[in-house]
Amino acid sequence: MGKLHDFSMSIIDAHTHRYPEEVFLDPSSFARRQKEDLWLELVKPSDRKSLQGWSSGEKMISDMLVAKVERAVLQGWYWQNPSTCKMQNDWCAEWISQDPEKFIGFVSIHSELERPLDELKKRHDQGFLGIGECHPWAQGSNIRTEKWMKQMEFACQAKWPVTFHVTEPVGHDYPGKVPTPFEDFLWLAQKLPELQIILAHAGGLFPFYELNPQIRPLFKNFYYDLAACPLLYEPTLYRKLIEVVGHEKILWGTDYPLRIFPSSQKVPDFLTFKTLLIEEAHLTESEECAIFGQNLISLLPC
């Protein structure tokens, strides 16, 4: 269950999120019940209009069909509480069981999970294929703890990629923004050189450090997804990123159901960003095949 077979030419969104109806119909009640204040401030900020969109499973699949997206990675969330991480994993386990040809599950983790390896083994048996979206700093921890590294070692053994939320060290501030130290990612790559690390949101522009020949060898297993990039950066980013790191290290992701085109978009979709990337980056056929699916497939266990 969950393994990939005949999807070598598939279009796959490497970074999406999904919530049950009882959560997106009343996110405030859910957040209060689970004590998830940080998540609530992100999806329903108190001082500005929310960019968060919501979508049922049926609507999500319908939007995927419109954009000819065959599969989507359901990223977990960096919940403040371990119990909410397990809850998210239960939701995802149900969804990938119901629609295994549509969804790929990534595990939501926390440094304070009880028996974390048991949780990871359980999700492995349920067909999950990776870990993420991780943000231990927002959870009051960091990468350099024994409990966290045990989970990273499991990912190595299972040949699972791990997706990290990454914030740029400069730029605009926003509610819930917590730094993600670049040095920690380099440290992790040194400790576990076989770990496949996906840095979300164009890696907070960290991939441009690959231009430094002295540290570039440490980037061997770093990959960069484009989730939410239309919100963050000018569209000239995409071709520049290809020129710096190569199209083999870039993964298309939307951050669906986030409204990443707020000036023109009332509801989320997949097609707008797909079209923008192809047109703005002037993708060749081989680049398109790699970025829209093949690169992700190459990272997942066979």
C-alpha positions as CSV (number, residue, x, y, z in Angstrom):
1,M,0.0,0.0,0.0
2,G,1.3,3.5,-0.9
3,K,4.1,2.3,-3.2
4,L,4.5,3.9,-6.6
5,H,4.3,1.7,-9.7
6,D,3.1,3.3,-13.0
7,F,3.4,7.0,-12.1
8,S,6.7,7.8,-13.9
9,M,5.0,10.5,-16.0
10,S,2.6,11.7,-13.4
11,I,2.0,15.3,-12.3
12,I,2.4,15.2,-8.5
13,D,1.9,18.1,-6.1
14,A,4.7,17.7,-3.5
15,H,3.2,19.9,-0.9
16,T,-0.5,20.1,0.1
17,H,-2.6,20.0,3.2
18,R,-6.0,18.6,4.1
19,Y,-8.3,18.8,7.0
20,P,-11.5,17.1,8.0
21,E,-14.8,18.9,7.6
22,E,-15.3,19.4,11.3
23,V,-11.9,21.2,11.5
24,F,-12.3,23.6,8.5
25,L,-15.9,24.4,9.3
26,D,-14.9,25.7,12.8
27,P,-11.2,26.0,13.1
28,S,-11.4,28.2,16.2
29,S,-13.2,25.5,18.2
30,F,-10.8,22.9,17.0
31,A,-7.8,25.0,17.9
32,R,-9.2,25.8,21.4
33,R,-9.9,22.2,22.0
34,Q,-6.5,21.0,21.0
35,K,-4.6,24.0,22.3
36,E,-3.2,24.9,18.9
37,D,-2.9,28.7,19.1
38,L,-0.1,29.0,16.6
39,W,-2.0,27.1,13.9
40,L,-5.1,29.2,14.5
41,E,-3.1,32.4,14.2
42,L,-1.8,31.2,10.8
43,V,-5.1,30.1,9.3
44,K,-7.2,32.8,11.0
45,P,-5.0,35.7,11.9
46,S,-6.5,38.3,14.2
47,D,-5.0,41.4,12.5
48,R,-5.4,40.7,8.7
49,K,-7.5,38.9,6.2
50,S,-6.7,35.2,6.1
51,L,-5.0,33.6,3.1
52,Q,-6.1,30.2,4.2
53,G,-8.5,28.4,1.9
54,W,-10.4,25.3,2.8
55,S,-11.4,22.3,0.7
56,S,-13.2,19.0,1.2
57,G,-11.6,15.8,-0.1
58,E,-14.1,15.8,-3.0
59,K,-13.3,19.4,-4.0
60,M,-9.6,18.7,-3.7
61,I,-9.8,15.8,-6.1
62,S,-12.0,17.8,-8.5
63,D,-9.4,20.6,-8.5
64,M,-6.7,18.1,-9.2
65,L,-8.6,16.7,-12.1
66,V,-9.0,20.2,-13.6
67,A,-5.2,20.7,-13.5
68,K,-4.4,17.1,-14.5
69,V,-2.7,16.5,-11.2
70,E,-2.6,12.7,-10.7
71,R,-1.4,12.6,-7.1
72,A,-0.8,15.0,-4.1
73,V,1.4,14.6,-1.1
74,L,-0.6,15.2,2.1
75,Q,1.9,17.0,4.3
76,G,1.4,16.8,8.0
77,W,1.6,19.9,10.2
78,Y,4.0,21.1,12.9
79,W,1.4,21.0,15.7
80,Q,2.3,22.3,19.1
81,N,1.0,19.2,20.8
82,P,2.0,15.6,20.1
83,S,-1.6,14.4,20.4
84,T,-2.6,16.6,17.5
85,C,0.2,15.1,15.4
86,K,-1.2,11.6,16.0
87,M,-4.7,12.9,15.2
88,Q,-3.4,14.3,11.9
89,N,-1.8,11.0,11.1
90,D,-5.0,9.2,11.8
91,W,-6.8,11.5,9.3
92,C,-4.2,11.0,6.7
93,A,-4.1,7.2,7.2
94,E,-7.9,7.1,6.4
95,W,-7.5,9.3,3.3
96,I,-4.6,7.4,1.7
97,S,-6.5,4.2,2.4
98,Q,-9.6,5.6,0.7
99,D,-7.8,7.0,-2.3
100,P,-4.4,5.4,-2.6
101,E,-4.1,6.4,-6.2
102,K,-4.6,10.0,-5.4
103,F,-2.8,10.7,-2.1
104,I,0.6,10.1,-0.6
105,G,0.9,10.4,3.1
106,F,3.7,12.2,5.0
107,V,3.9,11.8,8.8
108,S,3.4,14.6,11.3
109,I,6.0,14.3,14.0
110,H,6.9,16.0,17.3
111,S,10.1,15.8,19.4
112,E,7.9,15.0,22.5
113,L,5.9,12.1,21.0
114,E,5.6,9.1,23.3
115,R,7.3,6.1,21.7
116,P,8.0,8.0,18.5
117,L,9.4,5.0,16.7
118,D,6.3,3.0,17.4
119,E,4.3,5.8,15.8
120,L,6.6,5.9,12.7
121,K,6.4,2.1,12.3
122,K,2.6,2.2,12.5
123,R,2.5,4.8,9.8
124,H,5.0,2.9,7.7
125,D,2.8,-0.1,7.8
126,Q,-0.2,2.1,6.8
127,G,1.6,3.1,3.6
128,F,3.0,6.5,4.5
129,L,6.0,7.4,2.4
130,G,7.7,10.4,4.1
131,I,7.8,12.8,7.1
132,G,6.7,16.4,7.1
133,E,6.0,19.2,7.1
134,C,8.4,19.6,10.0
135,H,9.1,22.7,12.0
136,P,10.6,21.6,15.4
137,W,11.5,25.2,16.2
138,A,7.9,26.2,16.2
139,Q,7.2,23.3,18.4
140,G,9.6,24.6,21.0
141,S,12.4,22.2,20.1
142,N,15.1,21.9,17.4
143,I,16.8,19.4,15.2
144,R,19.7,18.7,17.5
145,T,18.0,16.6,20.1
146,E,18.3,12.8,20.7
147,K,14.5,12.3,20.3
148,W,14.4,14.2,17.0
149,M,17.4,12.5,15.6
150,K,15.9,9.0,16.4
151,Q,13.0,9.9,14.1
152,M,15.4,11.2,11.4
153,E,17.4,7.9,11.6
154,F,14.1,6.0,11.1
155,A,13.5,8.1,7.9
156,C,17.0,7.1,6.7
157,Q,16.3,3.4,7.3
158,A,12.9,3.6,5.7
159,K,14.3,5.7,2.8
160,W,11.7,8.3,3.5
161,P,12.3,12.0,2.5
162,V,11.7,14.6,5.2
163,T,10.1,18.0,4.3
164,F,10.9,21.0,6.5
165,H,9.1,24.3,6.7
166,V,11.7,27.0,6.0
167,T,11.5,30.7,6.6
168,E,13.8,33.2,5.0
169,P,16.1,34.9,7.6
170,V,15.2,38.4,6.1
171,G,12.0,39.8,4.6
172,H,8.6,40.5,5.9
173,D,7.3,39.4,9.2
174,Y,4.0,37.7,9.8
175,P,2.1,36.1,12.7
176,G,3.6,32.8,13.6
177,K,6.9,33.3,11.8
178,V,9.6,31.3,13.7
179,P,13.2,31.2,12.4
180,T,14.6,28.0,10.9
181,P,18.3,28.2,11.3
182,F,20.3,27.3,8.1
183,E,23.1,26.0,10.2
184,D,20.9,23.3,11.6
185,F,20.1,22.0,8.2
186,L,23.8,21.8,7.3
187,W,24.4,20.0,10.7
188,L,21.7,17.5,9.9
189,A,23.1,16.8,6.5
190,Q,26.5,16.2,8.0
191,K,25.1,13.8,10.7
192,L,22.9,11.9,8.3
193,P,24.4,12.3,4.8
194,E,22.0,9.8,3.3
195,L,18.9,11.6,4.5
196,Q,16.8,13.1,1.7
197,I,15.9,16.6,2.9
198,I,13.2,18.7,1.2
199,L,13.3,22.4,2.1
200,A,9.9,23.9,1.5
201,H,9.1,27.3,0.1
202,A,12.1,27.4,-2.1
203,G,14.2,26.7,0.9
204,G,13.8,30.3,2.2
205,L,16.3,31.1,-0.7
206,F,19.0,28.9,1.1
207,P,19.6,27.0,-2.2
208,F,21.5,30.0,-3.5
209,Y,24.2,29.1,-1.0
210,E,24.9,26.2,-3.3
211,L,26.9,28.8,-5.3
212,N,29.5,28.5,-2.6
213,P,31.9,25.7,-3.7
214,Q,33.2,25.2,-0.2
215,I,29.8,24.1,1.2
216,R,28.1,22.8,-1.9
217,P,29.0,19.1,-1.2
218,L,26.8,19.3,1.9
219,F,23.8,20.0,-0.4
220,K,24.0,16.7,-2.1
221,N,20.7,15.4,-0.7
222,F,18.9,18.8,-0.5
223,Y,15.8,19.4,-2.6
224,Y,13.5,22.4,-2.7
225,D,9.8,22.5,-3.1
226,L,8.0,25.6,-4.5
227,A,5.0,25.6,-2.1
228,A,3.6,29.1,-1.6
229,C,6.3,30.7,-3.7
230,P,3.9,33.0,-5.6
231,L,3.1,34.6,-2.2
232,L,6.7,35.1,-1.3
233,Y,8.8,35.8,-4.4
234,E,8.9,37.3,-7.8
235,P,8.3,34.8,-10.7
236,T,11.8,35.3,-11.9
237,L,12.8,33.0,-9.0
238,Y,12.0,29.8,-10.9
239,R,14.4,30.1,-13.7
240,K,17.1,31.4,-11.4
241,L,16.6,28.5,-9.1
242,I,17.0,26.1,-12.0
243,E,20.2,27.8,-13.1
244,V,21.7,27.5,-9.6
245,V,20.8,24.1,-8.4
246,G,19.5,22.3,-11.5
247,H,16.0,21.2,-12.4
248,E,16.7,17.8,-10.8
249,K,16.4,19.3,-7.3
250,I,13.2,21.2,-7.6
251,L,9.7,19.9,-6.7
252,W,6.5,21.6,-7.7
253,G,4.1,22.1,-4.8
254,T,1.3,24.5,-4.2
255,D,0.6,24.5,-0.5
256,Y,-3.1,23.9,-1.4
257,P,-5.5,24.9,-0.1
258,L,-3.6,28.1,0.7
259,R,-4.7,31.0,-1.5
260,I,-1.3,31.8,-3.0
261,F,-2.8,34.3,-5.5
262,P,-4.9,36.4,-3.1
263,S,-5.4,39.3,-5.5
264,S,-7.0,37.1,-8.1
265,Q,-8.1,34.0,-6.3
266,K,-11.0,33.6,-3.9
267,V,-10.7,29.8,-3.7
268,P,-7.6,27.7,-4.0
269,D,-6.7,25.7,-7.1
270,F,-3.8,23.8,-8.7
271,L,-4.0,25.1,-12.2
272,T,-3.0,28.7,-11.7
273,F,0.5,27.9,-10.3
274,K,1.0,25.1,-12.7
275,T,0.4,27.4,-15.6
276,L,2.5,30.2,-14.1
277,L,5.5,28.0,-13.5
278,I,5.5,26.6,-17.0
279,E,5.2,30.0,-18.6
280,E,7.5,32.1,-16.4
281,A,10.3,29.5,-16.2
282,H,10.1,28.6,-19.9
283,L,10.4,25.0,-18.9
284,T,11.7,22.5,-21.4
285,E,10.0,19.1,-21.7
286,S,12.6,17.4,-19.6
287,E,12.5,20.1,-16.9
288,E,8.7,19.9,-16.8
289,C,8.7,16.2,-16.4
290,A,11.3,16.4,-13.6
291,I,9.8,19.3,-11.6
292,F,6.2,18.2,-11.9
293,G,6.7,14.7,-10.6
294,Q,9.8,12.7,-11.5
295,N,12.0,14.3,-8.9
296,L,9.6,13.5,-6.2
297,I,9.2,10.0,-7.4
298,S,12.9,9.5,-7.3
299,L,12.9,10.4,-3.6
300,L,10.2,8.0,-2.5
301,P,10.8,4.4,-1.5
302,C,10.2,1.9,-4.3
